[in-house]
Amino acid sequence: MKQALDALDRGVEPDRPVLRDAVRALLTELSRRAPGRSVEVRIPPFGAIQCVAGPRHTRGTPPNVVETDPVTWVLVATERVSWADALRDGRLRASGNRTDLTDYLPLNPPDGEE
């Protein structure tokens, strides 16, 4: 995680494996912090999870979906970019009434998880 954040703080995109590991660590931490299956968070091509307590979705397109690119996810999840700014700029897409994840941010994966 530190490598990815250091690169982003310098304005450089992290190497693909570093970015992938950071995205997955942050998704894992989100699933720990917000257990459930009412919101699907998609960060293609590196991962997708279901989280947040509430009605479980089982078929078709979920009613609550958050989707963004890997760099934006790392920036938003660590609050280097605000949720509102990323949403307003179109870098983050959120549909459904449960998709505001700001109560769970910032995410800080345990040391050693990348």
DSSP file with accessible surface (Angstrom, degrees, kcal/mol):
  #  RESIDUE AA STRUCTURE BP1 BP2  ACC     N-H-->O    O-->H-N    N-H-->O    O-->H-N    TCO  KAPPA ALPHA  PHI   PSI    X-CA   Y-CA   Z-CA
    1    1 A M     >        0   0   21      0, 0.0     4,-2.5     0, 0.0     5,-0.2   0.000 360.0 360.0 360.0 -44.1    0.0    0.0    0.0
    2    2 A K  H  >  +     0   0  137      1,-0.2     4,-2.9     2,-0.2     5,-0.2   0.900 360.0  52.6 -58.3 -41.6    2.8    2.4    0.9
    3    3 A Q  H  > S+     0   0  122      1,-0.2     4,-2.2     2,-0.2    -1,-0.2   0.914 110.3  47.9 -61.0 -43.5    4.4    2.1   -2.5
    4    4 A A  H  > S+     0   0    0     14,-0.2     4,-2.5     2,-0.2    -2,-0.2   0.937 114.2  45.7 -64.0 -45.6    1.2    2.9   -4.3
    5    5 A L  H  X S+     0   0   24     -4,-2.5     4,-2.8     1,-0.2    -2,-0.2   0.899 110.9  52.9 -67.0 -39.2    0.5    5.9   -2.1
    6    6 A D  H  X S+     0   0   60     -4,-2.9     4,-1.3    -5,-0.2    -1,-0.2   0.929 111.4  46.7 -60.2 -45.5    4.0    7.2   -2.4
    7    7 A A  H  <>S+     0   0    7     -4,-2.2     5,-2.8    -5,-0.2     3,-0.4   0.945 114.1  47.0 -62.0 -47.2    3.8    7.0   -6.2
    8    8 A L  H ><5S+     0   0   25     -4,-2.5     3,-1.5     1,-0.2    -2,-0.2   0.889 108.2  55.2 -64.3 -38.1    0.4    8.7   -6.3
    9    9 A D  H 3<5S+     0   0   93     -4,-2.8    -1,-0.2     1,-0.3    -2,-0.2   0.811 107.8  50.4 -65.0 -26.6    1.6   11.4   -3.9
   10   10 A R  T 3<5S-     0   0  170     -4,-1.3    -1,-0.3    -3,-0.4    -2,-0.2   0.448 122.4-109.5 -85.9  -2.9    4.4   12.1   -6.4
   11   11 A G  T < 5S+     0   0   71     -3,-1.5     2,-0.4     1,-0.3    -3,-0.2   0.696  80.1 123.7  82.8  20.8    1.9   12.3   -9.2
   12   12 A V      < -     0   0   74     -5,-2.8    -1,-0.3    -6,-0.2    -2,-0.2  -0.909  65.6-118.6-116.2 139.1    3.0    9.0  -10.8
   13   13 A E        -     0   0  131     -2,-0.4     3,-0.1    -3,-0.1    -9,-0.0  -0.613  37.8-117.5 -74.7 131.0    0.8    6.0  -11.5
   14   14 A P        -     0   0   10      0, 0.0   -10,-0.1     0, 0.0    -1,-0.1  -0.241  37.9 -84.9 -63.7 157.2    2.0    3.0   -9.5
   15   15 A D     >  -     0   0  124      1,-0.1     4,-2.8     4,-0.1     3,-0.4  -0.285  47.2-107.0 -57.0 148.3    3.3   -0.1  -11.3
   16   16 A R  H  > S+     0   0  163      1,-0.2     4,-3.0     2,-0.2     5,-0.2   0.882 117.9  47.8 -51.2 -49.0    0.4   -2.4  -12.2
   17   17 A P  H  > S+     0   0   66      0, 0.0     4,-2.3     0, 0.0    -1,-0.2   0.898 113.5  49.0 -63.6 -35.0    1.1   -5.1   -9.6
   18   18 A V  H  > S+     0   0   22     -3,-0.4     4,-2.2     2,-0.2    -2,-0.2   0.929 113.7  45.9 -67.6 -44.3    1.5   -2.4   -6.9
   19   19 A L  H  X S+     0   0    4     -4,-2.8     4,-2.7     2,-0.2     5,-0.2   0.929 111.8  52.0 -64.5 -44.3   -1.8   -0.8   -7.9
   20   20 A R  H  X S+     0   0   80     -4,-3.0     4,-2.5    -5,-0.3     5,-0.2   0.937 110.9  47.2 -57.1 -47.9   -3.5   -4.1   -8.1
   21   21 A D  H  X S+     0   0   54     -4,-2.3     4,-2.4    -5,-0.2    -1,-0.2   0.890 111.9  50.3 -65.1 -38.2   -2.4   -5.1   -4.6
   22   22 A A  H  X S+     0   0    0     -4,-2.2     4,-2.4    92,-0.3    -1,-0.2   0.934 110.7  49.5 -64.8 -44.6   -3.4   -1.7   -3.1
   23   23 A V  H  X S+     0   0    0     -4,-2.7     4,-2.5     1,-0.2    -2,-0.2   0.945 113.1  46.5 -59.4 -47.6   -6.9   -1.9   -4.7
   24   24 A R  H  X S+     0   0  121     -4,-2.5     4,-2.4    -5,-0.2    -1,-0.2   0.894 111.1  51.6 -65.6 -38.7   -7.4   -5.4   -3.3
   25   25 A A  H  X S+     0   0    4     -4,-2.4     4,-2.3    -5,-0.2    -1,-0.2   0.918 111.9  47.2 -64.3 -40.9   -6.2   -4.5    0.2
   26   26 A L  H  X S+     0   0    0     -4,-2.4     4,-2.4     2,-0.2    -2,-0.2   0.889 111.7  49.9 -69.3 -38.3   -8.5   -1.5    0.3
   27   27 A L  H  X S+     0   0    5     -4,-2.5     4,-2.4    -5,-0.2    -1,-0.2   0.909 110.5  51.0 -63.9 -40.6  -11.5   -3.6   -1.0
   28   28 A T  H  X S+     0   0   53     -4,-2.4     4,-1.7     1,-0.2    -2,-0.2   0.924 110.7  48.3 -62.0 -44.7  -10.7   -6.2    1.7
   29   29 A E  H  X S+     0   0   26     -4,-2.3     4,-2.5     1,-0.2    -1,-0.2   0.903 110.0  52.4 -64.2 -40.0  -10.6   -3.6    4.4
   30   30 A L  H  X S+     0   0    0     -4,-2.4     4,-2.7     1,-0.2    22,-0.2   0.929 107.7  51.4 -61.2 -42.6  -13.9   -2.1    3.2
   31   31 A S  H  < S+     0   0   44     -4,-2.4    -1,-0.2     1,-0.2    -2,-0.2   0.845 112.3  47.3 -65.7 -30.1  -15.5   -5.6    3.3
   32   32 A R  H  < S+     0   0  122     -4,-1.7    -1,-0.2    -5,-0.2    -2,-0.2   0.893 116.8  42.4 -72.4 -41.6  -14.3   -5.9    6.9
   33   33 A R  H  < S+     0   0   96     -4,-2.5    -2,-0.2     1,-0.2    -3,-0.2   0.791 127.3  29.8 -77.2 -30.2  -15.5   -2.5    7.9
   34   34 A A  S  < S-     0   0    3     -4,-2.7    18,-3.5    -5,-0.2    -1,-0.2  -0.560  80.5-172.5-130.6  67.3  -18.8   -2.7    6.1
   35   35 A P        +     0   0   89      0, 0.0     2,-0.3     0, 0.0    18,-0.2  -0.305  38.8  77.4 -64.5 145.5  -19.9   -6.3    6.1
   36   36 A G  S    S-     0   0   30     14,-0.3    17,-0.3    16,-0.1    16,-0.2  -0.892  72.0-108.9 147.0-172.1  -23.0   -7.1    4.1
   37   37 A R  S    S+     0   0  112     15,-0.5    20,-1.1    17,-0.3    15,-0.2   0.081  79.9  98.7-142.3  26.2  -24.2   -7.7    0.5
   38   38 A S  S    S+     0   0    3     14,-2.3     2,-0.4    13,-0.6    26,-0.3   0.664  81.4  48.5 -93.9 -14.9  -26.3   -4.7   -0.4
   39   39 A V  E     -A   51   0A   1     12,-2.4    12,-2.7    13,-0.3     2,-0.5  -0.988  67.4-151.6-126.4 133.9  -23.7   -2.7   -2.3
   40   40 A E  E     -Ab  50  65A  38     24,-2.7    26,-2.8    -2,-0.4     2,-0.6  -0.919   9.1-162.3-103.7 126.2  -21.4   -3.9   -5.1
   41   41 A V  E     -Ab  49  66A   0      8,-2.9     8,-2.2    -2,-0.5     2,-0.5  -0.953   9.1-168.4-109.8 119.9  -18.1   -2.1   -5.4
   42   42 A R  E     +Ab  48  67A  69     24,-3.3    26,-1.7    -2,-0.6     6,-0.2  -0.948  18.1 171.7-116.4 125.7  -16.4   -2.6   -8.7
   43   43 A I  E >>  -A   47   0A   0      4,-3.4     4,-1.7    -2,-0.5     3,-1.4  -0.762  40.7-124.3-128.2  77.1  -12.8   -1.6   -9.4
   44   44 A P  T 34 S+     0   0   61      0, 0.0    -2,-0.0     0, 0.0     4,-0.0  -0.446  80.5  10.0 -69.4 143.9  -12.0   -3.2  -12.8
   45   45 A P  T 34 S+     0   0   85      0, 0.0     3,-0.1     0, 0.0    24,-0.1  -0.942 128.8  48.9 -97.2  15.6   -9.9   -5.0  -13.7
   46   46 A F  T <4 S-     0   0   15     -3,-1.4     2,-0.3     1,-0.2    -4,-0.0   0.691 108.9 -34.8 -95.7 -21.1   -8.7   -5.7  -10.2
   47   47 A G  E  <  -A   43   0A  26     -4,-1.7    -4,-3.4     2,-0.0     2,-0.3  -0.949  34.1-152.0 175.1 165.9  -11.7   -6.6   -8.0
   48   48 A A  E     +A   42   0A  60     -2,-0.3     2,-0.3    -6,-0.2    -6,-0.2  -0.965  18.4 178.5-154.2 141.7  -15.2   -6.4   -6.9
   49   49 A I  E     -A   41   0A  34     -8,-2.2    -8,-2.9    -2,-0.3     2,-0.4  -0.933  25.3-129.4-136.8 165.2  -16.9   -7.0   -3.6
   50   50 A Q  E     +A   40   0A  50     -2,-0.3   -14,-0.3   -10,-0.2     2,-0.3  -0.950  42.3 150.5-112.4 139.2  -20.3   -6.8   -2.0
   51   51 A C  E     +A   39   0A   0    -12,-2.7   -12,-2.4    -2,-0.4   -13,-0.6  -0.883  18.4  74.4-152.6-178.8  -20.5   -4.9    1.3
   52   52 A V  S    S-     0   0    9    -18,-3.5   -14,-2.3    -2,-0.3   -15,-0.5   0.728  73.9 -95.2  71.4 125.8  -22.8   -2.8    3.5
   53   53 A A  S    S+     0   0   66    -17,-0.3   -17,-0.1   -18,-0.2    -2,-0.0  -0.302  77.7  79.9 -64.2 148.5  -25.6   -4.3    5.6
   54   54 A G  S    S-     0   0   41    -15,-0.0   -17,-0.3   -16,-0.0   -15,-0.1  -0.902  83.1  -7.2 144.7-169.3  -29.0   -4.3    4.1
   55   55 A P        -     0   0   88      0, 0.0     2,-0.3     0, 0.0   -18,-0.0  -0.280  69.7-125.2 -58.5 134.2  -31.2   -6.2    1.6
   56   56 A R        -     0   0  159    -20,-0.0     2,-0.4   -18,-0.0   -18,-0.2  -0.622  16.0-144.6 -84.1 138.3  -29.2   -8.8   -0.2
   57   57 A H        +     0   0   38    -20,-1.1     3,-0.1    -2,-0.3   -18,-0.0  -0.859  25.7 165.1-103.5 134.9  -29.2   -8.7   -4.0
   58   58 A T        +     0   0  107     -2,-0.4     2,-0.4     1,-0.2    -1,-0.1   0.644  53.6  41.6-124.7 -19.4  -29.1  -12.1   -5.8
   59   59 A R  S    S-     0   0  211      2,-0.1    -1,-0.2     0, 0.0     0, 0.0  -0.977  97.0 -12.5-137.6 147.0  -30.0  -11.7   -9.5
   60   60 A G  S    S-     0   0   72     -2,-0.4    -3,-0.0    -3,-0.1     0, 0.0  -0.181 109.0 -10.3  70.0-161.4  -29.4   -9.3  -12.4
   61   61 A T  S    S-     0   0  118      1,-0.1    -2,-0.1     2,-0.0    -3,-0.1  -0.578  78.7-117.3 -74.6 126.7  -27.8   -5.9  -12.0
   62   62 A P        -     0   0   12      0, 0.0     3,-0.1     0, 0.0    -1,-0.1  -0.314  11.9-133.6 -63.2 147.2  -27.5   -4.9   -8.4
   63   63 A P  S    S+     0   0   81      0, 0.0     2,-0.5     0, 0.0    35,-0.1   0.712  96.0  51.8 -74.3 -19.2  -29.5   -1.8   -7.4
   64   64 A N  S    S+     0   0   11    -26,-0.3   -24,-2.7    32,-0.1     2,-0.4  -0.920  72.2 161.2-123.4 105.0  -26.6   -0.3   -5.5
   65   65 A V  E     -bC  40  95A  12     30,-2.2    30,-2.6    -2,-0.5     2,-0.4  -0.984  21.3-170.7-131.3 134.5  -23.3   -0.1   -7.4
   66   66 A V  E     +bC  41  94A   0    -26,-2.8   -24,-3.3    -2,-0.4     2,-0.4  -0.984  17.9 173.1-116.8 132.0  -20.1    1.9   -7.0
   67   67 A E  E     +bC  42  93A  54     26,-2.7    26,-2.7    -2,-0.4     2,-0.3  -0.998   8.1 141.1-143.6 138.4  -17.6    1.7   -9.8
   68   68 A T  E     - C   0  92A   1    -26,-1.7    24,-0.1    -2,-0.4    23,-0.1  -0.960  48.9 -84.3-159.6 173.2  -14.3    3.5  -10.5
   69   69 A D     >  -     0   0   65     22,-0.6     4,-2.4    -2,-0.3     5,-0.2  -0.408  46.3-105.2 -81.7 163.1  -10.9    3.0  -11.9
   70   70 A P  H  > S+     0   0   18      0, 0.0     4,-2.3     0, 0.0     5,-0.2   0.886 116.9  49.3 -59.2 -43.6   -8.0    1.7   -9.7
   71   71 A V  H  > S+     0   0   28      1,-0.2     4,-2.4     2,-0.2     5,-0.2   0.951 112.9  47.1 -64.0 -46.0   -6.2    5.0   -9.2
   72   72 A T  H  > S+     0   0    6      1,-0.2     4,-3.1     2,-0.2     5,-0.3   0.917 109.8  54.7 -61.2 -40.8   -9.4    6.9   -8.3
   73   73 A W  H  X S+     0   0    0     -4,-2.4     4,-3.2     1,-0.2     5,-0.3   0.945 109.1  46.4 -58.2 -48.1  -10.3    4.1   -5.9
   74   74 A V  H  X S+     0   0    0     -4,-2.3     4,-1.5     1,-0.2     6,-0.3   0.937 115.1  47.4 -62.0 -42.7   -7.0    4.3   -4.0
   75   75 A L  H  <>S+     0   0   28     -4,-2.4     5,-2.5    -5,-0.2     6,-1.6   0.918 117.7  40.8 -65.3 -42.9   -7.2    8.1   -3.9
   76   76 A V  H ><5S+     0   0    1     -4,-3.1     3,-1.6     3,-0.2    -2,-0.2   0.927 112.6  54.0 -72.1 -44.3  -10.8    8.1   -2.6
   77   77 A A  H 3<5S+     0   0    0     -4,-3.2    30,-3.3    -5,-0.3    -1,-0.2   0.804 115.4  40.3 -63.4 -27.3  -10.4    5.2   -0.2
   78   78 A T  T 3<5S-     0   0   16     -4,-1.5    -1,-0.3    -5,-0.3    -2,-0.2   0.305 114.3-118.1-101.9   7.1   -7.5    7.0    1.5
   79   79 A E  T < 5S+     0   0  104     -3,-1.6    -3,-0.2     2,-0.3     3,-0.1   0.718  78.2 127.1  60.8  29.6   -9.2   10.4    1.3
   80   80 A R  S   <S+     0   0  107     -5,-2.5     2,-0.4    -6,-0.3    -4,-0.2   0.713  86.0  29.1 -78.8 -22.1   -6.6   12.0   -0.9
   81   81 A V  S    S-     0   0   23     -6,-1.6    -2,-0.3    -9,-0.1    -1,-0.3  -0.995  98.9-117.9-130.5 135.1   -9.6   12.8   -3.1
   82   82 A S     >  -     0   0   49     -2,-0.4     4,-2.4    -3,-0.1     5,-0.2  -0.389  15.4-123.8 -74.0 152.5  -13.0   13.3   -1.5
   83   83 A W  H  > S+     0   0   18      1,-0.2     4,-2.5     2,-0.2     5,-0.2   0.932 113.2  51.6 -55.9 -47.1  -15.9   11.1   -2.4
   84   84 A A  H  > S+     0   0   55      1,-0.2     4,-2.8     2,-0.2    -1,-0.2   0.902 109.7  48.3 -61.9 -42.9  -18.0   14.2   -3.4
   85   85 A D  H  > S+     0   0   61      2,-0.2     4,-2.6     1,-0.2     6,-0.3   0.921 112.4  47.8 -64.7 -44.8  -15.2   15.5   -5.7
   86   86 A A  H  <>S+     0   0    0     -4,-2.4     6,-1.7     2,-0.2     5,-1.6   0.896 114.7  46.9 -64.2 -37.9  -14.7   12.2   -7.4
   87   87 A L  H ><5S+     0   0   71     -4,-2.5     3,-1.1    -5,-0.2    -2,-0.2   0.946 113.6  47.3 -67.6 -46.9  -18.5   11.8   -7.9
   88   88 A R  H 3<5S+     0   0  169     -4,-2.8    -2,-0.2     1,-0.3    -1,-0.2   0.884 112.3  49.9 -62.4 -39.9  -18.9   15.3   -9.2
   89   89 A D  T 3<5S-     0   0   94     -4,-2.6    -1,-0.3    -5,-0.2    -2,-0.2   0.533 112.8-118.3 -77.7  -7.0  -16.0   14.9  -11.6
   90   90 A G  T < 5S+     0   0   45     -3,-1.1    -3,-0.2    -4,-0.5    -4,-0.1   0.561  84.3 117.2  80.9   8.2  -17.4   11.7  -13.0
   91   91 A R  S   <S+     0   0   83     -5,-1.6   -22,-0.6    -6,-0.3     2,-0.4   0.718  77.9  41.4 -78.4 -20.4  -14.3    9.7  -11.8
   92   92 A L  E    S-C   68   0A   2     -6,-1.7     2,-0.5   -24,-0.1    -2,-0.3  -0.991  72.6-158.4-127.8 134.3  -16.6    7.6   -9.5
   93   93 A R  E     +C   67   0A 125    -26,-2.7   -26,-2.7    -2,-0.4     2,-0.4  -0.965  13.2 175.7-114.5 131.2  -20.0    6.4  -10.4
   94   94 A A  E     +C   66   0A  32     -2,-0.5     2,-0.4   -28,-0.2   -28,-0.2  -0.985   2.6 179.4-137.8 121.8  -22.5    5.5   -7.7
   95   95 A S  E     +C   65   0A  67    -30,-2.6   -30,-2.2    -2,-0.4     3,-0.1  -0.986  45.8  43.1-125.2 134.6  -26.1    4.4   -8.3
   96   96 A G  S >  S-     0   0   40     -2,-0.4     3,-1.0   -32,-0.2   -32,-0.1  -0.221  86.3 -88.4 113.9 158.0  -28.5    3.4   -5.6
   97   97 A N  T 3  S+     0   0  148      1,-0.2     3,-0.2     2,-0.1    -1,-0.1   0.525 119.9  50.9 -82.3  -3.5  -29.5    4.8   -2.2
   98   98 A R  T 3  S+     0   0   95    -60,-0.1    -1,-0.2    -3,-0.1   -34,-0.1   0.276  81.0  96.8-110.8   9.4  -26.9    2.9   -0.2
   99   99 A T    <   +     0   0   11     -3,-1.0     2,-1.0   -34,-0.1    -1,-0.1   0.542  46.1 106.0 -87.0  -4.1  -23.8    3.7   -2.2
  100  100 A D        +     0   0   93     -3,-0.2     3,-0.4     1,-0.2   -34,-0.0  -0.624  42.0 176.3 -76.5 107.9  -22.4    6.6   -0.2
  101  101 A L    >   +     0   0    0     -2,-1.0     3,-2.3     1,-0.2     4,-0.4   0.302  43.7 111.4 -96.3  10.6  -19.4    5.0    1.4
  102  102 A T  G >   +     0   0   54      1,-0.3     3,-1.2     2,-0.2    -1,-0.2   0.783  68.3  65.4 -61.0 -26.9  -18.1    8.1    3.2
  103  103 A D  G 3  S+     0   0  144     -3,-0.4    -1,-0.3     1,-0.2    -2,-0.1   0.716 104.9  46.6 -65.5 -19.2  -19.0    6.7    6.6
  104  104 A Y  G <  S+     0   0   58     -3,-2.3    -1,-0.2   -70,-0.0    -2,-0.2   0.410  96.5 138.6-101.4  -1.6  -16.4    4.0    6.1
  105  105 A L    <   +     0   0   18     -3,-1.2     2,-0.1    -4,-0.4   -27,-0.1  -0.731  37.9  44.6-103.2 151.5  -13.6    6.2    4.8
  106  106 A P  S    S-     0   0   42      0, 0.0     2,-0.4     0, 0.0   -28,-0.2   0.532  73.9-155.0 -80.2 156.1  -10.6    6.5    5.0
  107  107 A L        -     0   0    0    -30,-3.3    -2,-0.1    -2,-0.1   -81,-0.1  -0.835  12.3-176.1 -96.6 134.1   -9.6    2.9    4.7
  108  108 A N        -     0   0  106     -2,-0.4     3,-0.1   -82,-0.1   -30,-0.0  -0.855  16.1-148.3-131.5  95.1   -6.4    1.8    6.3
  109  109 A P        -     0   0   18      0, 0.0     3,-0.1     0, 0.0   -83,-0.1  -0.260  35.1 -89.6 -60.4 151.1   -5.5   -1.8    5.6
  110  110 A P    >   -     0   0   60      0, 0.0     3,-1.9     0, 0.0   -81,-0.0  -0.229  57.9 -82.4 -57.4 150.4   -3.5   -3.6    8.4
  111  111 A D  T 3  S+     0   0  167      1,-0.2     3,-0.1    -3,-0.1    -3,-0.0  -0.249 117.8  29.9 -53.4 141.8    0.3   -3.3    8.0
  112  112 A G  T 3  S+     0   0   83      1,-0.2     2,-0.6    -3,-0.1    -1,-0.2   0.291  91.2 113.8  89.8 -11.3    1.7   -5.9    5.6
  113  113 A E    <         0   0   53     -3,-1.9    -1,-0.2    -4,-0.1   -88,-0.0  -0.847 360.0 360.0 -96.0 120.4   -1.5   -6.0    3.5
  114  114 A E              0   0   86     -2,-0.6   -92,-0.3    -3,-0.1   -91,-0.1  -0.990 360.0 360.0-138.8 360.0   -0.9   -4.7    0.0
